[in-house]
Amino acid sequence: MIDTPLPLLLREVVFMSSKVAISKQTIVKAAPVLVLIGLCIGISLIDSQFLSLSNLIRVASAASAPLVLALGVTFIILMGSIDLSIEGSMAFTAAVLCAFVANSTSNGIPLGLFAVPVALVAAALFGCIVGAIHVYMNVPSFMVSLGMGFVGTGLATVLLGGERVTILDQNVRALALGRWFDVPIAVYIALVMLAVAWFIQDHMRIGRHIMALGGGEDLARASGVNTRRVRLMAFTIAGAFFGVGAVLACARLGAGSALIGSGQLFTAVSSVVVGGTALTGGKGGVFNTLVGVLIVMVLNNGMIIIGLPTFVQQGVLGLVIIVAVLLNSPIRSFAVVK
């Protein structure tokens, strides 16, 4: 029997342990994709029409606005913060959009598609205000965003007179109703916003700084990162994404109202978490969010096919979110969301 030197044995043990750790990390990272594939296979076994081209286009169309909203909140969650102003931001954006297009209550200022950038600027400004209060008044992000969400809904109610205002401008409606190669234009817009989010995250300094804040704000500050400016820019970017989501929602419904964003907060945040982005920040990204949105949309589509009641669907999605949080964030790493 040949004796193995102790130092060599220790190195082998460390090497094997590192391989096991790497394999576990790989499995955890791949889990959302595997879940998505499993859902698609399982639902297609129940209904063979699920994987038909027409149904996949419907799923993609339904996912376009939620994807844009989820991409916006991804930047906030990557910092370890949270933005609960999505519904209020969407309502305010919808009110501004209706004010600058032909609508059922008045002619407004019929700018056509030029009303869209005006609405997006308003949405970005709304997000900037949320970020400014959070940064310069030291108010926790969940509190200021929750309050500003109510403010946005209230402003929209006043501006729209508490009514559901029909958008008559066909150029705006075409953003959802129009098709290129039988695919809704909204899907292409969502893909463009995905590319923009990826570019910001991976190829711009602000994206790297956002990830740095999520990894450790004190360390990022010590490295020379202007944390206040990064947070302010992140909330402004998120507001612009919420604005695009609101425009797509208005175009799809053909109307604007103070309730245009109802339920979108839950869908957006759950998609980000299910996709593998940790609520504690610094882990995940825009492509994780894409997978998360697809999981939520496919899951909803499948539960509708099965015939589950709405309250059961919400319960199932809630359980999925809890499991996703537990998988993505070890219990010892949980901290109060900043």
C-alpha positions in Angstrom: 0.0 0.0 0.0 1.4 3.4 -1.0 1.0 6.2 1.5 -0.3 9.5 0.1 1.5 12.6 1.5 -0.9 14.6 3.7 -0.4 18.0 1.9 -1.2 16.3 -1.5 -4.3 14.6 0.0 -5.5 18.0 1.4 -5.0 19.6 -2.0 -7.1 16.8 -3.6 -9.8 17.3 -1.1 -9.9 21.1 -1.7 -9.9 20.5 -5.5 -12.8 18.1 -5.3 -14.8 20.4 -3.0 -14.3 23.3 -5.4 -15.5 21.1 -8.3 -18.6 20.1 -6.3 -19.3 23.8 -5.4 -18.9 24.9 -9.0 -21.3 22.1 -10.2 -23.9 23.2 -7.6 -23.6 26.8 -8.8 -24.0 25.7 -12.4 -27.2 23.7 -11.5 -28.7 26.6 -9.6 -28.0 29.0 -12.5 -29.4 26.6 -15.0 -32.5 25.8 -12.9 -34.8 28.6 -14.3 -34.0 27.5 -17.9 -34.7 23.8 -16.9 -37.9 24.8 -15.3 -39.0 26.7 -18.4 -38.2 23.7 -20.6 -40.0 21.3 -18.2 -43.1 23.5 -18.2 -43.2 23.7 -21.9 -42.9 19.9 -22.3 -45.5 19.2 -19.5 -48.1 21.6 -20.8 -47.6 20.4 -24.4 -48.3 16.9 -23.2 -51.6 18.1 -21.8 -52.5 20.3 -24.9 -50.6 19.6 -28.1 -51.6 23.0 -29.4 -49.4 24.7 -26.8 -46.3 24.6 -28.9 -48.0 25.7 -32.1 -46.7 28.8 -33.7 -49.9 30.8 -33.2 -50.0 30.0 -29.5 -46.3 30.9 -29.0 -46.9 34.2 -30.7 -49.8 34.8 -28.3 -47.6 34.1 -25.3 -44.9 36.4 -26.7 -47.4 39.1 -27.2 -48.8 38.8 -23.7 -45.2 38.8 -22.3 -44.1 42.0 -24.1 -45.3 44.6 -21.6 -44.5 42.5 -18.5 -41.0 41.9 -19.9 -40.3 45.6 -20.3 -41.6 46.4 -16.8 -39.5 43.5 -15.3 -36.4 44.7 -17.0 -36.8 48.1 -15.4 -37.2 46.7 -11.9 -34.3 44.4 -12.5 -31.9 47.3 -12.3 -33.3 48.3 -8.9 -33.3 44.8 -7.5 -29.7 44.2 -8.6 -28.7 47.1 -6.3 -30.5 45.3 -3.4 -33.3 47.8 -3.4 -36.9 47.5 -4.5 -39.3 49.7 -6.6 -43.0 49.4 -5.8 -44.0 52.4 -7.8 -44.6 50.4 -11.1 -48.4 50.7 -11.1 -48.4 54.4 -10.2 -45.7 55.2 -12.8 -47.8 53.3 -15.4 -50.9 55.2 -14.5 -49.1 58.6 -14.6 -47.6 57.7 -18.0 -50.9 56.6 -19.4 -52.5 60.0 -18.3 -49.7 62.0 -20.0 -50.0 59.9 -23.1 -53.8 60.4 -23.3 -53.3 64.1 -22.9 -51.2 64.3 -26.0 -53.2 62.0 -28.4 -56.7 62.2 -29.8 -59.0 60.5 -27.3 -62.6 59.9 -26.5 -63.0 62.8 -24.0 -61.3 65.6 -26.0 -59.0 66.1 -28.9 -56.2 66.8 -26.6 -52.9 67.8 -28.4 -52.9 65.2 -31.2 -49.2 64.6 -31.6 -49.6 61.0 -32.8 -46.5 59.0 -32.2 -44.7 62.1 -31.0 -46.8 61.8 -27.8 -44.9 58.6 -27.0 -41.5 60.2 -26.3 -43.2 62.9 -24.3 -44.8 60.2 -22.1 -41.5 58.4 -21.7 -39.8 61.6 -20.6 -42.5 62.0 -18.0 -42.1 58.4 -16.8 -38.3 58.9 -16.5 -38.9 62.1 -14.6 -41.3 60.2 -12.3 -38.6 57.6 -11.6 -36.0 60.3 -11.1 -38.2 61.9 -8.4 -38.5 58.5 -6.7 -34.8 58.1 -6.7 -34.1 61.6 -5.5 -36.3 61.2 -2.5 -34.7 57.9 -1.7 -31.1 59.1 -2.1 -31.2 62.7 -0.8 -33.8 62.3 2.0 -32.5 58.8 3.1 -36.0 57.3 2.8 -35.9 53.4 2.3 -36.6 52.5 -1.3 -39.6 50.3 -0.6 -41.3 53.1 1.4 -40.7 56.0 -1.0 -41.6 53.9 -4.1 -44.8 52.7 -2.4 -45.8 56.2 -1.6 -44.9 57.6 -5.0 -46.9 54.7 -6.5 -50.0 56.0 -4.8 -49.1 59.6 -5.9 -48.9 58.5 -9.5 -52.2 56.7 -9.4 -53.8 59.8 -7.7 -52.4 62.2 -10.3 -53.7 59.9 -13.1 -57.1 59.8 -11.6 -57.2 63.6 -11.5 -55.8 64.1 -15.0 -58.2 61.5 -16.5 -61.2 62.6 -14.5 -61.5 59.2 -12.9 -62.5 57.8 -16.3 -61.2 55.2 -18.7 -60.2 57.3 -21.7 -60.3 55.6 -25.1 -57.2 56.3 -27.3 -58.4 57.1 -30.8 -55.0 57.6 -32.4 -54.4 54.6 -34.7 -50.7 55.2 -34.8 -50.5 54.5 -31.1 -52.9 51.5 -31.3 -50.6 50.1 -34.1 -47.9 49.6 -31.6 -49.9 46.6 -30.3 -52.3 45.8 -33.2 -49.8 46.1 -36.0 -47.8 43.1 -37.2 -44.6 42.4 -39.0 -44.3 38.9 -40.4 -47.4 38.0 -38.4 -45.7 39.0 -35.1 -47.1 41.9 -33.1 -44.9 45.1 -33.2 -45.0 45.0 -29.4 -42.9 41.9 -29.4 -40.2 43.6 -31.4 -40.3 46.6 -29.1 -39.9 44.3 -26.1 -36.9 42.7 -27.8 -35.3 46.1 -28.5 -35.8 47.0 -24.8 -34.2 43.7 -23.9 -31.2 44.6 -26.0 -31.0 48.1 -24.5 -31.1 46.7 -21.0 -28.4 44.1 -21.8 -26.2 46.9 -23.3 -26.7 49.1 -20.1 -25.9 46.1 -17.9 -22.9 44.7 -19.6 -21.4 47.6 -21.7 -22.0 50.7 -19.7 -20.4 52.0 -16.6 -23.7 52.5 -14.9 -24.5 48.8 -15.3 -21.3 47.7 -13.7 -21.8 50.2 -10.9 -25.3 48.9 -10.2 -23.9 45.4 -9.9 -21.2 46.7 -7.6 -23.7 48.3 -5.3 -25.6 45.0 -5.1 -22.4 43.2 -4.2 -21.6 45.6 -1.3 -22.4 49.3 -1.2 -19.5 50.1 1.3 -17.0 48.3 -0.9 -18.4 50.1 -4.0 -18.1 53.5 -2.3 -14.5 52.7 -1.2 -13.7 51.8 -4.9 -14.7 55.3 -5.9 -18.3 54.7 -7.1 -20.6 57.6 -6.6 -23.4 55.6 -5.0 -25.9 58.4 -4.9 -25.6 59.2 -8.6 -25.8 55.5 -9.5 -29.0 55.0 -7.5 -30.6 58.1 -9.0 -29.7 57.0 -12.5 -31.0 53.5 -11.8 -34.4 54.7 -10.7 -34.5 57.1 -13.7 -33.7 54.2 -16.1 -36.3 52.0 -14.4 -38.9 54.8 -14.8 -38.2 55.0 -18.5 -38.7 51.2 -18.8 -42.0 51.5 -16.8 -43.1 54.2 -19.3 -42.5 51.9 -22.3 -44.5 49.2 -20.5 -47.3 51.6 -19.9 -47.4 52.7 -23.6 -47.6 49.1 -24.7 -50.3 48.4 -22.2 -52.3 51.4 -23.4 -51.8 50.5 -27.0 -53.0 47.0 -26.4 -56.1 48.0 -24.4 -56.8 51.0 -26.6 -57.3 53.2 -23.5 -55.6 54.8 -20.6 -56.8 54.8 -17.0 -55.5 55.1 -13.5 -55.8 51.3 -13.2 -53.7 50.5 -16.3 -51.0 49.0 -14.2 -53.2 47.0 -11.8 -51.5 43.7 -11.0 -48.3 44.5 -12.9 -46.2 45.0 -9.8 -46.7 41.4 -8.7 -46.0 40.1 -12.2 -42.8 42.1 -12.7 -41.2 41.4 -9.3 -42.2 37.8 -9.4 -40.7 37.4 -12.8 -37.4 38.9 -11.7 -37.2 36.6 -8.7 -38.3 33.5 -10.5 -35.6 34.2 -13.2 -32.8 33.9 -10.6 -32.1 37.5 -9.6 -31.5 37.6 -5.8 -33.5 40.2 -3.8 -30.3 40.9 -1.9 -28.7 42.2 -5.1 -25.6 41.6 -7.0 -26.7 38.4 -8.6 -28.7 37.8 -11.8 -29.4 40.1 -14.7 -31.6 40.9 -17.7 -31.5 37.5 -19.3 -32.5 35.9 -16.0 -35.5 38.3 -16.1 -36.3 37.2 -19.7 -36.4 33.5 -18.5 -38.5 34.5 -15.4 -41.1 36.4 -17.5 -41.4 33.4 -19.9 -41.8 31.0 -16.9 -44.6 33.2 -15.4 -46.4 33.6 -18.8 -46.1 29.9 -19.7 -47.2 28.9 -16.2 -50.2 31.2 -16.4 -51.0 29.9 -19.9 -50.8 26.3 -18.7 -53.0 26.9 -15.7 -55.6 28.5 -17.9 -55.4 25.4 -20.2 -55.9 23.1 -17.2 -58.8 25.2 -16.1 -57.6 26.3 -12.6 -59.5 29.2 -11.0 -57.8 32.6 -10.8 -57.2 32.5 -7.0 -55.6 29.1 -7.4 -53.3 30.4 -10.1 -52.2 33.3 -7.9 -51.5 30.8 -5.0 -49.4 28.6 -7.3 -47.4 31.6 -8.5 -46.9 32.7 -4.9 -45.5 29.4 -4.0 -43.2 29.4 -7.0 -41.8 32.8 -5.9 -41.1 31.6 -2.3 -39.3 28.5 -3.7 -37.3 30.7 -6.1 -36.2 33.1 -3.3 -35.1 30.2 -1.1 -33.1 28.7 -4.0 -31.5 31.9 -5.0 -30.6 33.3 -1.6 -29.2 31.1 1.2 -30.9 31.9 4.5 -27.7 33.2 6.1 -27.4 35.8 3.4 -30.8 37.4 4.0 -30.8 41.0 5.1 -33.3 43.8 5.2 -33.8 45.1 1.6 -32.3 48.6 1.3 
